[in-house]
Amino acid sequence: MKTLLSIFTLFLFSTGLSQHTREEANAHFQNLNFMEAIDSYQQLLSKKKKKKPLFVERLAESYFNISDYSNARIWYDTLYTLKDKRIDENTLIKYVQSLKACKEYITANRLLKKHYRHNSQKLETLLAQEAYLDSLMAEMPRFSLRNSEINSPLSDFAPMYYKDRIIFSSNRKAATGKGNNYSWNNQPYLAILTANKDSITGTLSKAKPFHNNIQSAYHEGTLSYSKDYKTIYYTQNYLKNNDLLLNPKGFSNMQIMKGELVQDSIVNVVSLKFNNPKYSFGHPFLTEDGKRLYFVSNMFGGFGETDIYYVEIQENGKIGSPINLGPTINTPGREMFPFVTGNNLYFASDAHFGLGGLDIFKSEIKTNNDFGMPKNLGRPINSNKDDFALIINQIENRGYLSSNRDNGKGDDDIYSFKGLSKTLNYKGVVKDNSTNTPIHQVVVKAYNEENQLVAETTSNNEGFFEMSLPPDSNYTLAFFKLEYKQEIKKLNQADKPFLFKETDTIPMTSFSNFVIEEDGVEKINVNPIFFNLNRYNITYKAAKELDKIVSFMKSFPNVKIKIEAHTDSRASDTFNLELSGNRARSTYNYLVQMGIAPERITSVIGYGESRLLNECSNGVPCSNAQHLANRRCDFIIIRK
């Protein structure tokens, strides 16, 4: 991370200050000589009983900028207390990242939620990202990770595919041959190297300098190529006659260069037109179709310290104006190292919800150039330290990333990763909806989005079941048991934080809850299916009740029924017998149209007025309500 920042952040020559006065400490800090600034501010603060908040903040930030998160956390703690727990958003982000780097996640997350409690949109995004990350933490790891053989004791990072090799940035002196050091971290300047890549294992070997004609005495790094390897984009200090070009404040920023590759040399090198010496531009990434160049800049008008932008590239090579990716991607913190494959944008951020330091996120690129909510890739891709510059071959499900995590070989190391064949564990208990008692021998089947059966199990005597499911899919679970209504449960990706961490409860409703017994026979328990006087068409109210019959029969696929329709006593016996038959057939037709197999309805009979429910026979004066009670359909269960 020390060198990660140096590839993008401003450069200034060391002024050689050695005494620990306030002016000298501030000069070191403003000149980005953070090692000297730390020493100066430590000396100043040790002499004063009452600590000055500005000195404390700059000491904390100096430690943060050289990735000493343990000391950064200590001084941000002090600053938070000195300022009565009121700090600005940028300072909060660095404080939170320092806490997470020290694995103090509960404190860090509590601070975030407290700070954004009055910003509902930001809080909603943070909570959604937290829930997604929690779901990943509940799973088995998706990738295996390995420290690359090419790493040195210094910094090696930002790998990129190049033909059958890998190119990357490094500040190892043996490879770069650059004699002077960079004042930010007192380490050598960056250069571009290449390494051989084993086509089977992905192992890297034989690192050596790459494209010697772009190596200067200062920083170069983070390259991107066109698909045909004829065009190259890379990051470089502003130079004039091979010396740093300084702005009025004495800084030299970074710019994006474009060149053409002829054999093994870069020719016709030009600075992209949107470069501006007032700001830094870097981390270029050219999409596979060559139509869009993503990059990072701290130019005015962004959302944070560094934002991700893109420009459109026309067929004639003309480059459009920079377009900010917007607040879904960019934050008040740092977004860096874009990489695009398919419809996915990968990038590093220290302000989206993560595990500490820079984390790697993935966002879906939508058709209208909107971006989906960035999702943390979880462990082991991310750690509590800085993780960045991911590249991935989606077909092979393997790739490389950079990190300064613990137990590495150098300051920043390149890691290879490979996707694992893994599963999610879903467990639950099936209970009777009425008695709350466990139900054993329930068959549980899981279907994927293509309606393919992917898992099947049975609940035990305690109603418990457990099944393993492949990740990255939505599922439909079906629960079967005779004498119980079939239950369906959807498992969506958004539910994973809850469903895959704890035991789920599945209520099932017994067959007996759906039936009533009258005159020694079982009937489906629905409200009466009433018909209008002298009519047999299915009314709206009747359809709603018949839909319950459909649902019942689909839930109990072994049930067979017979339909019995009845009329009141008004009109002649012959007319009523015919009318009831029509009503029975209308009911039958409706059920069949709704998907009930005809063979499951064994008889369809109209009984006319022969089975009245009350005394309202011919000639007996009755109200409309009393007659209505006789105009009905019964659904008799003859087989379960």
Secondary structure, 3 states (H helix, E strand, C coil): CHHHHHCCCCECCCCCCCCCCHHHHHHHHHCCCHHHHHHHHHHHHHCCCCCCHHHHHHHHHHHHHCCCHHHHHHHHHHHHHHCCCCCCHHHHHHHHHHHHHCCCHHHHHHHHHHHCCCCHHHHHHHHHHHHHHHHHHCCCCCEEEEECCCCCCCEEEEEEEECCEEEEEECCHHHHCCCCEECCCCEECCEEEEEEECCCCCCEEEEEECCHHHCCCCCEEEEEECCCCCEEEEEEECEECCEECCCCCCCECEEEEEEEEECCEEEEEEECCCCCCCCCEEEEEECCCCCEEEEEECCCCCCCCEEEEEEEECCCCCECCCEECCCCCCCCCEEEEEEEECCEEEEEECCCCCCCCCEEEEEEECCCCCECCCEECCCCCCCCCCEEEEEEECCCCEEEEEECCCCCCCCEEEEEEEECCCCEEEEEEEEECCCCCECCCCEEEEECCCCCEEEEEECCCCCEEEEEECCCCCEEEEEECCCECCEEEEECHHHHHHHCCCCEEEEECEHHHHEEEECCEEEECCCCCCCCCCCCCCCHHHHHHHHHHHHHHHHCCCCEEEEEEECCCCCCHHHHHHHHHHHHHHHHHHHHHCCCCHHHEEEEEECCCCCCCCCCCCCCCCCHHHHHCCCEEEEEEEEC
